Amino acid sequence: MQNFWNFIGSQRFKTAVLVASSVAVATFFVGALYLFRPADNEPDVQLIDMEMRKQIRDFASVVKTGMYIKNFELFDITGDHFIAGLVVWFEFLTDEVMLETIQNFSFINGKILEKSSGDICINGPTMLVKFDLRVDFKSQLNYYRYPFDDHRISLVMTNNAVAPNELYFTVDNSSFSMASDVYTSNWEVLEFDTAWGYTNLNLDSRDKEKKMLRPVVAYSINFAKSSMRQIIIIFVPLFIALLFGLLTFLMSLSNAYDRVRMSVSALTALLSYRFIIDRMMPTVGYLTTTDLIYVLYLLLLLGIFILQIVLSLYTEPGKGIPSDKAESLSKIHNVLYLFFSAIFVAYSAYVLMW
């Protein structure tokens, strides 16, 4: 048994634990960056199923539509604010749908800043009309995993002048595209997606008959973070501060002054860096991954600081320590080192990977 305590108390073992913990947590950080896990809600689009088709039967006109993104004048994912230059087109039968009806389209989560009069092309009974737009919109993004967040940015188009039993939109994924030179900062486009159907506005929760149905089509783009810059800026200083705290366990128990001084410095650095982190984070009312990691590191450093303060009361310079008490204190010190290291790795894995 004594060999076991000597082993976990050796400098070689403690150093190996520190290196292994650091490598494991660094691996979790890299893994979290490459996992695509958007937390954003999908657009509220109810598909036109067989029951809905029976209701509208052959009375509803079908309008094909599509969208092309020319540029982003403003692309601010952290602030959930976008201004885009678009081309939106509609194709329909002229004997079923009037152009004036089509021109009443709008965006549920955006505002049209500019709209052209429409470029019209008639081919027999079919009309193709294209509109050049500038749209200011928000996508109600979720920043729970910040800065490891991936996002699904959606723009939902509707027409408040008609109901789905009069007219509804259809769209194919091939009808939604973006210019190859569009600048999206540190974000990589993964996938384009579309959905069409209708939205149901329940005007009275006690009366299901009081509702308003509107045709909608949702255009969504999946974005993944393509840069580690923010992750490095935020977490490397936090990691270094915690590393200094864990290094106090590698010092001798008789070196009380240096252990306390290093734990105080690490705790002070972590508290001070919080003001810098807040400037980079989105303004939200819930805890993000950054907050959870920061709180963990703060609690660990606070626990290390209190532990070193308490141990310093028994290991003051010039104060003799009985051998049995010194051995007990050393065992407690070593066990708590393993405990703090295990919490550091396990909680980081939980927050980052699940």
C-alpha positions as CSV (number, residue, x, y, z in Angstrom):
1,M,0.0,0.0,0.0
2,Q,2.8,2.3,0.8
3,N,4.2,1.7,-2.7
4,F,0.9,2.9,-4.1
5,W,1.0,6.2,-2.2
6,N,4.6,6.7,-3.2
7,F,3.8,6.1,-6.8
8,I,0.9,8.6,-7.0
9,G,2.9,11.1,-5.0
10,S,6.0,10.9,-7.4
11,Q,6.8,13.9,-9.6
12,R,6.9,11.6,-12.7
13,F,3.3,10.4,-12.1
14,K,1.9,13.8,-11.4
15,T,3.6,15.2,-14.5
16,A,2.2,12.4,-16.6
17,V,-1.3,13.0,-15.2
18,L,-1.0,16.7,-16.1
19,V,0.2,16.0,-19.6
20,A,-2.4,13.4,-20.2
21,S,-5.2,15.6,-18.9
22,S,-4.1,18.5,-21.1
23,V,-3.8,16.3,-24.2
24,A,-7.3,14.8,-23.6
25,V,-9.0,18.2,-23.1
26,A,-7.2,19.6,-26.2
27,T,-8.5,16.6,-28.2
28,F,-12.0,17.4,-27.0
29,F,-11.7,21.0,-28.1
30,V,-10.6,20.0,-31.6
31,G,-13.3,17.4,-31.8
32,A,-16.0,19.8,-30.8
33,L,-14.8,22.2,-33.6
34,Y,-15.3,19.5,-36.3
35,L,-18.7,18.2,-35.2
36,F,-21.5,19.8,-37.1
37,R,-24.3,20.4,-34.5
38,P,-26.5,23.3,-35.3
39,A,-28.8,24.2,-32.3
40,D,-31.0,26.6,-34.3
41,N,-34.7,25.8,-34.7
42,E,-35.9,24.7,-38.2
43,P,-38.3,27.1,-39.9
44,D,-42.0,26.6,-39.0
45,V,-43.2,25.1,-42.3
46,Q,-46.0,22.6,-42.3
47,L,-45.9,20.3,-45.3
48,I,-48.9,20.0,-47.6
49,D,-49.8,16.4,-46.8
50,M,-52.5,14.2,-48.3
51,E,-55.1,15.5,-45.9
52,M,-54.3,19.1,-46.9
53,R,-54.4,18.1,-50.6
54,K,-57.9,16.7,-50.1
55,Q,-59.0,20.0,-48.7
56,I,-57.6,22.2,-51.4
57,R,-58.1,19.6,-54.2
58,D,-57.6,21.2,-57.6
59,F,-58.6,24.7,-56.6
60,A,-55.1,25.9,-55.6
61,S,-52.7,27.3,-58.1
62,V,-49.1,26.1,-58.0
63,V,-46.2,28.6,-58.2
64,K,-42.7,27.4,-58.7
65,T,-40.1,29.6,-57.0
66,G,-36.4,29.9,-56.4
67,M,-33.7,32.1,-54.9
68,Y,-30.2,33.2,-55.8
69,I,-27.9,34.9,-53.3
70,K,-25.7,37.5,-55.0
71,N,-23.9,38.8,-52.0
72,F,-24.0,39.6,-48.3
73,E,-23.6,43.3,-47.5
74,L,-23.8,42.4,-43.8
75,F,-22.9,38.9,-42.5
76,D,-22.9,39.0,-38.7
77,I,-23.6,35.6,-37.2
78,T,-22.6,36.7,-33.7
79,G,-25.2,39.5,-33.9
80,D,-27.8,37.5,-35.9
81,H,-28.1,40.3,-38.5
82,F,-27.8,39.9,-42.3
83,I,-28.4,42.1,-45.3
84,A,-28.3,40.1,-48.6
85,G,-28.7,40.9,-52.3
86,L,-31.0,38.4,-53.8
87,V,-32.8,37.4,-57.0
88,V,-36.2,35.7,-56.3
89,W,-38.1,34.2,-59.2
90,F,-41.6,32.8,-59.7
91,E,-43.0,30.7,-62.5
92,F,-46.8,30.2,-62.9
93,L,-49.7,29.9,-65.3
94,T,-51.0,33.3,-66.4
95,D,-54.6,32.1,-66.6
96,E,-54.5,31.0,-62.9
97,V,-52.4,33.6,-61.1
98,M,-52.2,37.4,-61.5
99,L,-48.8,39.1,-61.4
100,E,-50.2,41.6,-58.9
101,T,-50.8,38.7,-56.5
102,I,-47.2,37.4,-56.9
103,Q,-45.8,40.9,-56.2
104,N,-47.3,40.8,-52.7
105,F,-44.6,38.4,-51.5
106,S,-42.7,39.2,-48.3
107,F,-40.4,37.6,-45.7
108,I,-41.6,36.5,-42.3
109,N,-38.2,37.1,-40.6
110,G,-37.0,39.9,-42.8
111,K,-37.7,43.3,-44.4
112,I,-37.4,44.1,-48.1
113,L,-35.2,47.2,-48.4
114,E,-35.3,47.5,-52.2
115,K,-37.2,45.6,-54.8
116,S,-37.1,45.9,-58.6
117,S,-40.2,46.1,-60.7
118,G,-39.7,42.6,-62.0
119,D,-38.1,41.1,-65.1
120,I,-40.9,39.3,-67.0
121,C,-40.6,36.5,-69.5
122,I,-43.7,34.9,-71.1
123,N,-43.5,31.5,-72.7
124,G,-46.9,30.4,-73.9
125,P,-49.2,30.1,-70.9
126,T,-46.3,30.3,-68.4
127,M,-44.9,33.5,-67.0
128,L,-41.4,33.7,-65.3
129,V,-40.9,36.9,-63.3
130,K,-37.6,37.7,-61.5
131,F,-37.2,40.3,-58.8
132,D,-33.9,41.9,-57.7
133,L,-34.0,42.5,-53.9
134,R,-32.1,43.7,-50.9
135,V,-33.3,42.1,-47.7
136,D,-32.5,42.8,-44.1
137,F,-33.3,39.7,-41.9
138,K,-32.6,37.8,-38.7
139,S,-32.7,34.1,-38.3
140,Q,-33.3,33.6,-34.5
141,L,-30.0,31.8,-34.1
142,N,-29.1,29.7,-31.0
143,Y,-25.7,30.3,-29.5
144,Y,-25.8,27.6,-26.8
145,R,-22.5,26.0,-28.2
146,Y,-20.6,29.3,-28.7
147,P,-17.9,29.4,-29.9
148,F,-18.2,25.8,-31.2
149,D,-21.6,26.7,-32.7
150,D,-22.7,25.8,-36.2
151,H,-25.7,27.5,-37.6
152,R,-28.7,27.1,-39.9
153,I,-29.6,30.5,-41.4
154,S,-33.1,30.6,-42.8
155,L,-35.1,33.1,-44.8
156,V,-38.8,32.4,-44.9
157,M,-40.9,33.8,-47.8
158,T,-44.7,34.1,-47.7
159,N,-47.6,35.8,-49.4
160,N,-50.1,37.4,-47.1
161,A,-52.6,38.1,-50.0
162,V,-53.6,34.5,-50.5
163,A,-54.3,31.3,-48.5
164,P,-52.9,27.8,-49.4
165,N,-56.2,26.7,-50.8
166,E,-55.8,29.5,-53.4
167,L,-52.1,29.3,-54.1
168,Y,-49.0,27.6,-52.7
169,F,-45.3,27.6,-53.5
170,T,-43.1,24.7,-54.6
171,V,-39.3,24.7,-54.7
172,D,-36.5,22.3,-55.4
173,N,-33.1,22.4,-53.7
174,S,-31.6,22.9,-57.1
175,S,-33.5,26.2,-57.3
176,F,-31.6,27.6,-54.4
177,S,-28.0,28.7,-54.9
178,M,-25.4,31.3,-54.0
179,A,-22.6,33.1,-56.0
180,S,-19.3,31.4,-55.6
181,D,-17.5,34.6,-54.5
182,V,-19.9,35.5,-51.7
183,Y,-17.9,36.5,-48.5
184,T,-19.1,34.7,-45.4
185,S,-16.2,35.6,-43.0
186,N,-15.0,32.6,-41.1
187,W,-17.9,30.4,-42.0
188,E,-18.0,27.6,-44.5
189,V,-21.2,26.7,-46.5
190,L,-22.0,23.0,-46.0
191,E,-25.5,22.6,-47.5
192,F,-28.5,24.3,-49.1
193,D,-31.9,23.2,-48.1
194,T,-35.5,24.2,-48.9
195,A,-38.9,23.4,-47.6
196,W,-42.4,24.5,-48.8
197,G,-45.9,24.3,-47.4
198,Y,-47.8,26.6,-45.2
199,T,-47.8,28.2,-41.8
200,N,-50.7,28.1,-39.4
201,L,-51.3,31.1,-37.2
202,N,-53.7,30.1,-34.3
203,L,-55.5,33.3,-33.5
204,D,-57.3,31.8,-30.5
205,S,-55.9,28.8,-28.5
206,R,-59.4,27.8,-27.4
207,D,-60.9,27.9,-30.8
208,K,-59.1,25.9,-33.5
209,E,-61.4,27.4,-36.2
210,K,-59.8,30.8,-35.6
211,K,-56.7,30.4,-37.6
212,M,-54.9,32.0,-40.5
213,L,-53.1,29.9,-43.1
214,R,-50.4,31.3,-45.4
215,P,-48.2,29.7,-48.0
216,V,-44.5,29.7,-47.2
217,V,-41.2,28.5,-48.6
218,A,-38.1,28.4,-46.4
219,Y,-34.6,28.8,-47.8
220,S,-31.9,27.5,-45.3
221,I,-28.1,27.4,-45.5
222,N,-26.0,25.3,-43.1
223,F,-22.8,27.1,-42.0
224,A,-19.9,25.5,-40.1
225,K,-17.1,27.4,-38.4
226,S,-14.0,27.2,-40.5
227,S,-11.5,29.0,-38.2
228,M,-10.1,28.2,-34.7
229,R,-9.2,31.9,-34.0
230,Q,-12.0,32.6,-31.5
231,I,-11.6,29.3,-29.8
232,I,-7.8,29.9,-29.3
233,I,-8.4,33.5,-28.1
234,I,-11.0,32.5,-25.6
235,F,-9.8,29.2,-24.3
236,V,-6.0,29.2,-24.4
237,P,-5.7,31.9,-21.6
238,L,-8.3,30.0,-19.5
239,F,-6.4,26.7,-20.0
240,I,-3.1,28.3,-19.1
241,A,-4.6,29.8,-15.9
242,L,-6.0,26.4,-14.8
243,L,-2.6,24.8,-15.7
244,F,-0.9,27.2,-13.3
245,G,-3.3,26.1,-10.6
246,L,-2.7,22.4,-11.2
247,L,1.1,23.0,-11.2
248,T,0.8,23.9,-7.5
249,F,0.2,20.2,-6.8
250,L,3.6,19.4,-8.2
251,M,5.3,21.6,-5.6
252,S,6.5,20.4,-2.2
253,L,4.2,20.8,0.8
254,S,6.9,22.7,2.5
255,N,6.8,25.3,-0.2
256,A,3.6,26.9,1.1
257,Y,4.4,30.5,0.0
258,D,4.9,29.7,-3.7
259,R,1.9,27.3,-3.8
260,V,-0.4,30.0,-2.5
261,R,1.1,32.8,-4.6
262,M,0.7,30.7,-7.8
263,S,-2.9,29.8,-7.0
264,V,-3.8,33.4,-6.3
265,S,-2.2,34.5,-9.6
266,A,-4.1,31.9,-11.6
267,L,-7.4,32.8,-10.0
268,T,-6.9,36.5,-10.5
269,A,-5.9,36.1,-14.1
270,L,-9.1,34.0,-14.8
271,L,-11.3,36.6,-13.1
272,S,-9.7,39.4,-15.0
273,Y,-10.0,37.7,-18.4
274,R,-13.8,37.4,-18.1
275,F,-14.2,41.0,-19.1
276,I,-12.4,40.3,-22.4
277,I,-14.5,37.2,-23.1
278,D,-17.7,39.2,-22.6
279,R,-16.8,41.6,-25.4
280,M,-16.5,38.7,-27.9
281,M,-19.6,36.8,-26.9
282,P,-23.2,37.3,-28.3
283,T,-25.7,38.9,-25.9
284,V,-27.9,36.1,-24.8
285,G,-29.8,35.2,-21.6
286,Y,-28.7,31.6,-21.3
287,L,-25.4,29.9,-20.5
288,T,-23.2,29.0,-23.5
289,T,-20.4,26.4,-23.7
290,T,-17.9,29.2,-23.0
291,D,-19.8,30.1,-19.8
292,L,-19.9,26.4,-18.7
293,I,-16.2,25.9,-19.3
294,Y,-15.4,29.2,-17.6
295,V,-17.5,28.4,-14.5
296,L,-15.8,25.0,-14.3
297,Y,-12.3,26.4,-14.4
298,L,-13.2,29.1,-12.0
299,L,-14.6,26.6,-9.4
300,L,-11.5,24.4,-9.9
301,L,-9.1,27.3,-9.3
302,L,-11.2,28.5,-6.3
303,G,-11.0,25.0,-4.8
304,I,-7.3,24.8,-5.5
305,F,-6.8,28.3,-3.9
306,I,-8.8,27.3,-0.8
307,L,-6.9,24.0,-0.5
308,Q,-3.5,25.6,-0.7
309,I,-4.5,28.3,1.9
310,V,-5.7,25.6,4.3
311,L,-2.6,23.5,3.7
312,S,-0.3,26.5,4.2
313,L,-1.7,26.8,7.8
314,Y,-0.1,23.5,8.6
315,T,3.1,24.0,6.6
316,E,4.2,27.4,7.7
317,P,8.0,28.0,7.5
318,G,9.7,27.1,10.7
319,K,6.7,25.2,12.0
320,G,7.5,21.6,12.7
321,I,5.1,19.0,11.3
322,P,4.9,15.5,12.9
323,S,5.8,12.8,10.4
324,D,2.4,11.1,10.6
325,K,0.6,14.4,10.0
326,A,2.9,15.3,7.1
327,E,2.2,11.9,5.5
328,S,-1.6,12.4,5.9
329,L,-1.4,15.9,4.4
330,S,0.6,14.5,1.5
331,K,-1.9,11.8,0.8
332,I,-4.8,14.3,0.9
333,H,-2.9,16.6,-1.4
334,N,-2.2,13.9,-4.0
335,V,-5.8,12.5,-3.9
336,L,-7.3,15.9,-4.4
337,Y,-4.9,16.5,-7.3
338,L,-6.3,13.4,-9.0
339,F,-9.8,14.5,-8.2
340,F,-9.4,18.0,-9.7
341,S,-7.7,16.5,-12.8
342,A,-10.5,13.9,-13.3
343,I,-13.2,16.7,-12.9
344,F,-11.2,18.8,-15.4
345,V,-11.2,16.0,-18.1
346,A,-14.7,14.5,-17.4
347,Y,-16.6,17.8,-17.3
348,S,-14.8,19.2,-20.3
349,A,-15.6,16.1,-22.3
350,Y,-19.3,16.4,-21.3
351,V,-19.7,20.0,-22.2
352,L,-17.7,19.9,-25.4
353,M,-18.8,16.5,-26.9
354,W,-22.4,16.1,-25.7
